[in-house]
Amino acid sequence: MKAIIVEDEILAQQELSWLINNHSKIEIVGTFDDGLDVLKYLQHHTVDAIFLDINIPSLDGVLLAQNISKFANKPFIVFITAWKEHAVEAFELEAFDYILKPWQESRIISMLQKLEAAGQQQASPHSAAPTSRENATINLIKDERIIVTDINDIYYAEAHEKMTFVYTKREAYVMPMNITEFFSRLPEGHFFRCHRSYCVNLNKIREIEPWFNNTYILRLRDLDFQVPVSRSRVKEFRQLMRL
């Protein structure tokens, strides 16, 4: 993978470069301290990833990312910044990760491992052509941080008015969108919209229990929670589960 670093603090730039060079195979092909210079560079060069600060001269990191998001071939964007309040904007731009300064070395190394894995999957000729990187991972928000999460780690999601609560085995996340929009970001075949207020990971179902009015209650592996299947979804659920 080829990457650039956009950071106007020379010490932070050097520390990040050292970690990337020593803990990944990512090639740093350029470093920048100005947003407009980055746009000019990207007009003639292609990179796979951008490590991006927000507080930079000429064009801040969020506006720069908004411009980059319109590219036909979008690079992975990793925000590394002291500005925690832009996490939701970063999520909406489908940033790969959002890391707050001062960061821990282990946090950067973990991100690099996930980034390389995502890059390999995207480049693999054996992977399904239409499959995008979002099908392998999804960005979830917790405490104003973006957590890159394996799709298989999600057990179910629950609607709360205009928000969606997403549950893994050990964590709960609050997503700033309704459940219909969140469900549209999940890969088909793995998740089922079993109720207007719930969607469930089919691979996490441990038991299907008949319930009132010919509906079902779903018991999940590892979690002490029951997900309902509404009457309007029963027929499709039976077909899907071959009941």
SVG drawing of the C-alpha trace seen along z (x, -y; Angstrom):
<svg xmlns="http://www.w3.org/2000/svg" viewBox="-52 -29 63 55">
<polyline fill="none" stroke="black" stroke-width="0.4" points="0.0,0.0 1.1,-3.6 0.2,-6.3 0.7,-10.0 0.8,-11.8 -0.9,-15.1 0.3,-16.7 1.7,-20.2 3.4,-19.3 6.9,-17.9 7.4,-15.8 4.0,-14.1 4.7,-13.6 8.0,-11.9 6.6,-9.7 3.8,-8.5 6.2,-7.8 8.5,-5.8 5.6,-3.6 4.3,-3.0 7.7,-2.1 8.5,0.2 5.1,1.9 3.7,2.2 4.6,2.7 2.8,-0.5 5.0,-2.8 5.0,-6.5 5.3,-8.3 4.8,-11.8 4.3,-14.0 2.4,-17.3 1.5,-20.1 -1.0,-22.0 -4.4,-20.8 -4.3,-22.5 -0.9,-20.9 -2.5,-17.5 -5.3,-18.2 -2.7,-19.3 -0.7,-16.1 -3.7,-13.8 -4.6,-15.3 -1.5,-13.5 -0.9,-10.7 -2.9,-7.8 -2.5,-6.6 -4.2,-3.8 -4.4,-5.6 -4.1,-9.0 -3.2,-9.7 -4.9,-13.0 -4.8,-15.7 -7.8,-18.1 -6.1,-21.4 -3.9,-22.1 -3.4,-25.2 -5.3,-26.3 -7.9,-23.5 -8.7,-21.7 -8.8,-18.0 -12.6,-17.6 -12.9,-19.8 -10.1,-17.9 -11.7,-14.6 -15.0,-15.8 -13.2,-16.6 -11.4,-13.2 -14.7,-11.4 -15.8,-12.5 -12.9,-10.7 -13.7,-7.7 -11.1,-5.6 -11.2,-6.7 -8.3,-6.0 -8.7,-4.9 -8.7,-7.9 -7.4,-7.7 -8.0,-10.8 -5.4,-11.4 -6.3,-14.6 -6.8,-16.3 -10.3,-17.4 -12.8,-14.8 -15.9,-16.8 -15.4,-15.8 -15.9,-12.1 -19.5,-12.0 -18.5,-14.0 -15.6,-11.5 -18.0,-8.6 -20.4,-10.2 -17.4,-10.5 -16.7,-6.8 -13.3,-7.4 -11.5,-4.1 -10.6,-5.2 -10.5,-8.3 -7.7,-8.4 -7.4,-11.1 -4.2,-12.7 -2.3,-12.0 -2.5,-8.5 -1.1,-5.3 1.5,-3.4 -0.6,-0.2 -3.6,-2.0 -1.7,-3.0 -0.3,0.5 -3.7,2.0 -5.1,-0.4 -2.2,0.4 -2.9,4.1 -6.6,3.6 -5.7,1.1 -3.3,3.6 -5.9,6.4 -8.6,4.1 -6.2,3.1 -5.3,6.8 -9.0,7.7 -9.7,4.8 -6.9,5.7 -7.4,9.5 -8.4,10.8 -10.2,13.7 -12.6,11.6 -16.0,10.9 -15.7,8.0 -18.7,6.0 -17.8,6.4 -16.5,3.2 -14.5,2.9 -17.5,1.9 -18.8,5.5 -15.9,6.8 -15.9,4.1 -18.2,1.3 -17.4,-1.9 -19.2,-2.3 -19.1,-5.2 -18.3,-5.1 -17.3,-8.0 -16.7,-10.2 -14.3,-7.7 -14.7,-5.6 -14.2,-1.9 -13.5,0.2 -15.5,3.3 -15.7,6.7 -19.1,7.3 -19.2,10.7 -18.8,9.1 -22.2,7.5 -25.0,9.4 -28.0,7.2 -29.1,3.6 -32.1,1.8 -33.9,-1.4 -34.2,-4.2 -36.1,-7.0 -33.6,-8.6 -30.7,-6.7 -29.6,-3.0 -28.0,-1.1 -25.6,1.6 -24.5,4.5 -21.5,6.7 -20.6,9.4 -19.1,6.8 -19.9,3.4 -22.8,1.1 -22.6,-1.6 -24.9,-4.5 -25.1,-5.4 -26.4,-8.8 -28.9,-7.4 -32.1,-5.5 -32.1,-1.7 -33.2,-1.6 -30.1,-3.6 -27.8,-1.5 -29.3,1.8 -28.5,0.6 -24.8,0.5 -24.8,4.1 -23.9,6.9 -26.9,8.8 -27.1,12.4 -25.6,11.9 -28.3,9.7 -32.1,9.8 -34.5,7.0 -36.7,9.1 -38.8,6.3 -39.2,2.6 -37.1,1.9 -34.5,4.7 -32.1,6.4 -30.1,9.5 -27.0,11.2 -28.3,14.6 -25.0,16.3 -25.5,15.3 -28.9,17.0 -28.7,19.9 -32.4,20.8 -35.7,20.0 -38.6,20.1 -42.3,20.0 -44.1,17.1 -47.6,15.5 -49.6,15.1 -47.3,17.4 -44.2,15.2 -40.8,16.0 -38.4,15.0 -34.7,15.3 -32.2,16.2 -28.6,15.2 -25.3,16.9 -23.4,15.4 -26.0,12.7 -28.9,12.8 -31.2,11.0 -34.2,12.0 -34.9,10.4 -38.5,10.6 -39.6,11.5 -42.7,9.5 -45.7,11.0 -45.0,9.0 -41.5,10.6 -42.4,14.2 -42.9,15.5 -39.6,14.2 -37.8,15.4 -39.2,18.9 -38.0,19.0 -34.6,17.7 -34.2,20.2 -35.9,23.1 -38.5,23.6"/>
</svg>
